[in-house]
């Protein structure tokens, strides 16, 4: 498994791919509709050029070759190798598109950390291709029956959630639990959304920004992994909840959600950060691994000149005994320059480091020094990473 890689199988308009890139992951996006694939190449030209996105214009099929792919002319989401999936409005046509097996795609591009699949009627082909010896940590697929749940159980997945794609909330049936009234449930559902009118005059429901600052357009797959709503369920709990919904036994208060659901699965409980986690030792590990590649001790920079960095530098013997050094700090706040708690290390702005790299100065690497704002720091270093600067997380993947 490649921990910084996500697959977006069924890229559609690219909104899910955009979110995964925003979160700092590399993406392999797959889209059978050549028109949507071409639009994706235009939208993400910079990310493709930077090697952050690989876009495959092909369908996922049981065999290699070509096959007719049906496209609805009114609703772009209705596209499939199964004609009935595209014929819901009466206006549709077929295209002959190249096809690949998902097992072949996995062999070429590697096993992702998260596998998102939404390819009308062919989702299970992707799940069946998963190698139980090297599975993605998290997967999601459209849930229309229990067959996908059973496939994932056989592949080694043991924790599940069924997420409504209207509100990105979990359905979970417990007949003994107290439930809100229909009005309260509907108000809670709609509280996550706002009606926006674009400059073109188009009206769309848009989800209000979440904790990470991202706003999901209506129709997006939404959060993934541990960021999904609710608690993980066993196979039995998941099947019970899904059947209660489908057979009409779900309490009235939860029937306000639509009938489009994604099944999310986790291969195993995620590794929890040990109580004794030591960021200074993590820095040593990063330096040692990079040193093995460069065949010499390394000289690194820290991004962030706040209290977190001050605490780290108090433990510098952890890496200096191995011959490594922290040679400077990156922070756009000029107030930190010359701060004695940082042992008189130079404090540069991101622009000054970028200029130094542009002029040819070699930088071994940059380590993000923050626990709370690491995702934000990762976004701030995007331009540096584009210049070829190695950037490492302390806490994230």
DRENDREN-5352 format. One line per field, with one value per residue (C-alpha): residue in one letter; z, x, y. Coordinates in steps of 0.5 Angstrom, whole numbers, plus 2048, in hexadecimal, padded with zeros to 3 digits. Example, Ala and Ser with C-alpha at 12.3 -4.5 7.8 and 13.67 -1.06 7.14 Angstrom:
DRENDREN-5352
resn: c(A,S) $
up: c(810,80E) $
east: c(819,81B) $
north: c(7F7,7FE) $
end
This chain:
DRENDREN-5352
resn: c(X,X,X,X,X,X,X,X,X,X,X,X,X,X,X,X,X,X,X,X,X,X,X,X,X,X,X,X,X,X,X,X,X,X,X,X,X,X,X,X,X,X,X,X,X,X,X,X,X,X,X,X,X,X,X,X,X,X,X,X,X,X,X,X,X,X,X,X,X,X,X,X,X,X,X,X,X,X,X,X,X,X,X,X,X,X,X,X,X,X,X,X,X,X,X,X,X,X,X,X,X,X,X,X,X,X,X,X,X,X,X,X,X,X,X,X,X,X,X,X,X,X,X,X,X,X,X,X,X,X,X,X,X,X,X,X,X,X,X,X,X,X,X,X,X,X,X,X,X,X,X,X,X,X,X,X,X,X,X,X,X,X,X,X,X,X,X,X,X,X,X,X,X,X,X,X,X,X,X,X,X,X,X,X,X,X,X,X,X,X,X,X,X,X,X,X,X,X,X,X,X,X,X,X,X,X,X,X,X,X,X,X,X,X,X,X,X,X,X,X,X,X,X,X,X,X,X,X,X,X,X,X,X,X,X,X,X,X,X,X,X,X,X,X,X,X,X,X,X,X,X,X,X,X,X,X,X,X,X,X,X,X,X,X,X,X,X,X,X,X,X,X,X,X,X,X,X,X,X,X,X,X,X,X,X,X,X,X,X,X,X,X,X,X,X,X,X,X,X,X,X,X,X,X,X,X,X,X,X,X,X,X,X,X,X,X,X,X,X,X,X,X,X,X,X,X,X,X,X,X,X,X,X,X,X,X,X,X,X,X,X,X,X,X,X,X,X,X,X,X,X,X,X,X,X,X,X,X,X,X,X,X,X,X,X,X,X,X,X,X,X,X,X,X,X,X,X,X,X,X,X,X,X,X,X,X,X,X,X,X,X,X,X,X,X,X,X) $
up: c(800,7FE,804,800,7FA,7F9,7F3,7F0,7EC,7E8,7E9,7E5,7E6,7EA,7F1,7F5,7F2,7F3,7FB,7FB,7F8,7FD,803,800,7FD,7F6,7F2,7EC,7E9,7E4,7E0,7DA,7D7,7D2,7D2,7DA,7DA,7D5,7DA,7DF,7DC,7DB,7E2,7E5,7E0,7E5,7EA,7E4,7E2,7E9,7EA,7EF,7EB,7E6,7E1,7DE,7D8,7D8,7DB,7E0,7DD,7DE,7D8,7D4,7CE,7CC,7CD,7CC,7D2,7D3,7D4,7D7,7D3,7D8,7DF,7DE,7E5,7E1,7DD,7DD,7D9,7DB,7D6,7DB,7E0,7DA,7D8,7DD,7DA,7D3,7D0,7CF,7CA,7CA,7C9,7C8,7CD,7CF,7D5,7DB,7E0,7E7,7E9,7E4,7E6,7ED,7EA,7E6,7EB,7F2,7F8,7FA,802,800,7FA,7F8,7F3,7EF,7E8,7E7,7E8,7E8,7EF,7F1,7EB,7EF,7F6,7F3,7F0,7F7,7FA,801,802,800,801,801,808,806,801,7FF,7F9,7F8,7FC,7F8,7FB,800,7FB,7FC,803,803,7FE,802,808,804,803,80A,80B,812,814,80F,80F,80A,808,805,7FF,801,807,808,80F,811,811,817,81A,821,823,82A,829,82A,824,822,81F,817,817,81C,817,811,814,816,80F,80C,811,80D,806,803,7FD,7F8,7F2,7ED,7E9,7E3,7E6,7E8,7EF,7F3,7FA,7FD,803,808,80A,80E,814,80E,80A,804,802,7FE,7F8,7F8,7F5,7F8,7FB,801,807,807,80C,814,811,810,814,81A,81D,819,819,818,812,816,818,811,80E,813,812,80B,80A,80F,80B,804,807,80A,811,813,818,814,817,813,80C,80A,807,800,7FD,7FA,7FF,7FF,803,807,809,80E,80D,815,81A,818,81C,822,824,82A,830,830,829,829,823,824,823,81D,81A,81B,817,812,812,812,80C,808,80A,807,800,800,803,808,80F,80D,80E,80F,810,814,812,818,81D,822,829,826,823,829,82D,827,827,82E,82C,827,829,827,820,821,824,81D,819,817,818,818,814,814,815,810,812,80F,815,816,81D,81E,81B,820,826,82B,82C,825,827,822,81C,816,815,80D,80A,805,7FF,801,801,7FB,7F8,7FB,7F7,7F1,7F1,7F2,7F9,7FB,801,804,806,80A,810,812,81A,81C,81F,81E,818,814,80E,80D,80D,808,804,805,802,7FC,7F8,7FB,7F9,7F2,7F2,7F4,7FC,800,805,80B,810,817,819,812,80C) $
east: c(800,802,800,800,7FC,7F4,7F1,7EB,7E7,7E1,7E4,7DE,7DF,7E6,7E3,7E5,7EC,7EC,7EB,7F0,7F5,7F3,7F5,7FC,7FB,7FD,7F7,7F6,7F0,7EC,7E6,7E3,7DF,7E5,7E1,7E2,7E9,7EB,7E7,7EB,7F2,7F0,7EE,7F4,7FA,7FE,7FD,7FF,805,807,806,801,7FB,7FB,7F5,7F3,7EE,7EB,7E5,7E6,7E4,7E5,7EA,7EE,7EC,7E6,7DF,7D9,7D8,7D1,7D0,7CA,7CA,7C6,7C9,7D1,7D1,7CD,7D2,7D4,7D5,7CE,7C9,7C4,7C8,7C9,7C2,7BE,7BC,7BB,7C1,7C7,7CC,7D2,7D9,7DF,7E4,7EA,7EA,7EF,7EE,7EF,7F4,7F8,7F7,7F9,800,802,800,800,7FB,7F9,7F7,7F0,7EC,7E6,7E2,7DB,7DA,7D3,7D2,7DA,7DC,7DC,7E2,7E6,7E5,7E6,7ED,7EF,7F5,7F4,7FB,7FC,7F5,7F4,7F3,7EC,7E7,7E0,7DB,7D4,7D0,7CA,7C9,7CD,7D2,7D7,7D7,7D8,7DE,7E1,7E0,7E4,7EA,7EB,7E7,7E4,7E1,7DB,7D7,7D1,7D2,7CC,7CE,7C9,7CC,7D2,7D0,7CF,7C9,7C9,7C3,7C2,7BB,7BC,7BF,7BB,7BA,7B9,7B2,7B2,7B3,7B9,7BC,7BB,7BD,7C4,7C5,7C4,7C8,7CE,7CC,7CB,7C8,7CD,7CC,7D2,7D4,7D1,7CA,7CB,7C8,7CB,7CB,7D2,7D4,7D6,7DE,7E0,7E6,7EB,7E8,7E5,7DE,7DB,7D7,7D1,7D2,7D9,7DB,7DD,7E2,7E5,7E9,7E8,7E5,7DF,7D9,7D7,7DA,7DC,7D8,7D9,7D6,7D0,7CF,7D0,7CB,7C6,7C6,7C6,7C0,7BC,7BD,7BB,7B5,7B2,7B3,7B8,7B5,7B1,7B6,7BB,7B7,7B9,7BF,7BF,7C1,7C8,7CD,7D4,7D7,7DD,7E2,7E8,7ED,7EF,7EE,7F3,7FA,7F9,7FF,803,802,80A,80A,810,811,818,819,815,819,81F,81C,81A,821,824,820,822,829,829,827,82C,831,833,831,82B,82A,822,81E,818,811,80E,812,80D,80D,80D,813,816,814,817,81E,81F,820,824,829,824,827,82D,831,830,833,82D,82B,825,828,823,81B,816,810,80D,80D,813,812,815,81C,821,81D,822,81D,81F,826,828,826,824,81D,81B,815,812,814,81B,81C,818,81D,823,821,81F,826,829,82A,829,824,824,81D,818,814,80D,80E,806,801,7FB,7FC,800,7FB,7FB,803,803,7FE,803,809,806,80A,810,80F,80D,815,817,818,817,812,810,80A,80C,805,801,803) $
north: c(800,807,80B,812,80F,80F,80C,810,80B,80F,816,819,821,820,823,81D,81D,824,823,81D,822,827,822,821,81A,818,815,810,812,80E,810,80C,812,815,81C,81C,81A,81F,825,821,822,82A,82B,827,829,82C,826,821,824,824,81D,81D,81B,815,815,80F,80F,808,804,7FE,7F8,7F0,7F0,7F5,7F8,7FC,7FC,801,806,809,810,814,81B,81E,81C,81B,816,811,80E,806,800,7FE,801,801,806,80B,80B,80E,814,812,815,811,80F,80A,80B,806,807,803,7FE,7FC,7F7,7FA,7F4,7F7,7FE,7FC,7F9,7FF,804,801,800,806,808,80A,807,80B,807,80A,807,805,7FE,7FC,7FE,7F7,7F5,7FA,7F7,7F0,7F2,7F4,7EF,7ED,7ED,7F4,7F8,7FF,802,805,804,806,804,806,801,7FE,7F7,7F3,7F0,7F5,7F4,7ED,7EE,7F3,7EE,7E8,7ED,7EE,7F5,7F4,7FB,7FF,805,807,80E,812,816,81B,81D,819,816,80F,80B,806,803,801,800,801,808,80F,812,81A,81C,81C,824,824,81F,822,829,826,823,829,82D,82B,82E,834,836,83A,83E,83E,843,83F,840,838,836,831,82E,82E,82B,831,830,82B,82B,82A,831,82D,82E,827,829,825,81E,81D,817,81B,819,813,80E,811,817,814,815,810,80A,804,7FE,7F6,7F2,7F0,7F7,7FA,7F5,7F6,7FE,7FD,7F8,7FD,802,7FF,7FB,801,7FF,805,80A,810,815,812,811,818,816,814,80D,80E,80B,80A,804,805,800,800,7FA,7FA,7FF,805,805,809,80E,80B,80F,80F,812,816,81B,81C,815,815,81B,816,811,816,818,811,80E,814,813,80C,80F,815,811,816,81A,81F,826,828,82E,82E,831,835,839,839,835,82E,830,832,82C,828,82C,82A,823,824,81F,819,81B,81F,818,815,81B,81E,826,82B,831,835,837,839,83E,844,848,84C,84D,846,848,848,845,842,83C,839,839,83F,83B,83F,840,841,842,83D,842,843,83B,83B,840,83C,836,839,83C,835,834,82D,82C,825,825,829,826,829,82A,82B,826,82A,82E,828,828,82F,82F,82A,82E,834,830,82E,833,831,82A,82C,82E,827,829,823,824,81F,81F,81D,81A,819,814) $
end
